[in-house]
Amino acid sequence: MSAGNSRIVETNQTGIHEQLDNLVDKYIQTENLKPIQPHTKKAFEQVITWLGAWEGDIIFDSCCGVGLSTIALAERFPDAKVIGIDKSEQRVGKHLHHSQAVENRLNNHLLVRADVIDFWRLAVAHKIQLSHHFLLYPNPYPKKTQVQKRWHGSSSFLDIMALGGVLEIRSNWLLYLEECQFVLNKLGHSSTLTAINGQIVDFQPLTLFEKKYINSGQTCYRLVAPQYLEDKF
Ligand SMILES: C[S@@+](CC[C@H](N)C(=O)[O-])C[C@H]1O[C@@H](n2cnc3c(N)ncnc32)[C@H](O)[C@@H]1O
């Protein structure tokens, strides 16, 4: 999916997937034994070196695309170290190309090319604890048969939980976030689900996808867990 594509999500699902409850029960009992891909291991080592002896807040901007949100978050949280992660070499490369001036000005963010499935596992094993975790406009996988590809339909969601912090997931597909909220509830976490458009004063889109959706008149939603809302963004 490209940021140029602003179509409304079409799905053959009418409500929360009826298998989701069982799926979560299953993945809670399954250990992911897949080997970690070398490029992600390398990216993770780069991040560990960059963090050094850092003991302050750490923020993940997972699946950050070209990393506009990573910059915005680095500006919004100047006392934190913000790590943008995306598996697309092309998107990560675009960030570096477009933002040299910002790179020179802000030294509290880093963008890496990595698969978050492996990256999150490594971070959990390394006992990294986040202050915030942003997952902005994840691929929706809207077909009913694709439920296990959604983050909350996969065991990766447990790694997201283990990383802690305030989790914020945004989407233009309300059902995606309702499903996330369902899983969060099942795992014992409260959350708040709201529409973004018109709710936030001086709203500035955080990402390219958000900008496209809002410009095309769609409603975007944010799910924040634990139940806690920040007034801007
Ligand atoms: C719909 S785009 C959203 C990008 C950005 N957050 C935005 O809102 O503009 C989804 C992004 O997730 C990334 N992605 C999907 N699966 C991933 C994975 N397993 N690891 C890292 N990035 C992934 C894709 O490369 C893509 O950039």
The ligand as an SDF file (V2000), in Angstrom:
LIG
                    3D

 27 29  0  0  0  0  0  0  0  0999 V2000
    0.5040    1.7540    5.7790 C   0  0  0  0  0  0  0  0  0  0  0  0
    2.2060    2.0560    5.9800 S   0  0  0  0  0  0  0  0  0  0  0  0
    2.2110    3.3080    7.2540 C   0  0  0  0  0  0  0  0  0  0  0  0
    3.5190    4.0380    7.3260 C   0  0  0  0  0  0  0  0  0  0  0  0
    3.5440    5.2100    8.3130 C   0  0  0  0  0  0  0  0  0  0  0  0
    3.3790    4.7720    9.6720 N   0  0  0  0  0  0  0  0  0  0  0  0
    2.4970    6.2250    7.9380 C   0  0  0  0  0  0  0  0  0  0  0  0
    1.4750    6.2930    8.6350 O   0  0  0  0  0  0  0  0  0  0  0  0
    2.7090    6.9820    6.9590 O   0  0  0  0  0  0  0  0  0  0  0  0
    2.7060    0.6180    6.8440 C   0  0  0  0  0  0  0  0  0  0  0  0
    4.2030    0.5180    7.0400 C   0  0  0  0  0  0  0  0  0  0  0  0
    4.4620   -0.6470    7.8010 O   0  0  0  0  0  0  0  0  0  0  0  0
    5.6960   -1.1710    7.3780 C   0  0  0  0  0  0  0  0  0  0  0  0
    5.7440   -2.5590    7.8320 N   0  0  0  0  0  0  0  0  0  0  0  0
    4.8330   -3.5500    7.5850 C   0  0  0  0  0  0  0  0  0  0  0  0
    5.2220   -4.7050    8.1650 N   0  0  0  0  0  0  0  0  0  0  0  0
    6.3940   -4.4410    8.8080 C   0  0  0  0  0  0  0  0  0  0  0  0
    7.2930   -5.2110    9.5680 C   0  0  0  0  0  0  0  0  0  0  0  0
    7.0650   -6.5120    9.8150 N   0  0  0  0  0  0  0  0  0  0  0  0
    8.4080   -4.6240   10.0480 N   0  0  0  0  0  0  0  0  0  0  0  0
    8.6620   -3.3100    9.8160 C   0  0  0  0  0  0  0  0  0  0  0  0
    7.8510   -2.5300    9.0820 N   0  0  0  0  0  0  0  0  0  0  0  0
    6.7300   -3.0780    8.5820 C   0  0  0  0  0  0  0  0  0  0  0  0
    5.6570   -0.9990    5.8650 C   0  0  0  0  0  0  0  0  0  0  0  0
    6.9500   -1.0530    5.2900 O   0  0  0  0  0  0  0  0  0  0  0  0
    5.0040    0.3710    5.7610 C   0  0  0  0  0  0  0  0  0  0  0  0
    5.9740    1.4020    5.7200 O   0  0  0  0  0  0  0  0  0  0  0  0
  1  2  1  0
  2  3  1  0
  2 10  1  0
  3  4  1  0
  4  5  1  0
  5  6  1  0
  5  7  1  0
  7  8  2  0
  7  9  1  0
 10 11  1  0
 11 12  1  0
 11 26  1  0
 12 13  1  0
 13 14  1  0
 13 24  1  0
 14 15  1  0
 14 23  1  0
 15 16  2  0
 16 17  1  0
 17 18  1  0
 17 23  2  0
 18 19  1  0
 18 20  2  0
 20 21  1  0
 21 22  2  0
 22 23  1  0
 24 25  1  0
 24 26  1  0
 26 27  1  0
M  CHG  2   2   1   9  -1
M  END
$$$$
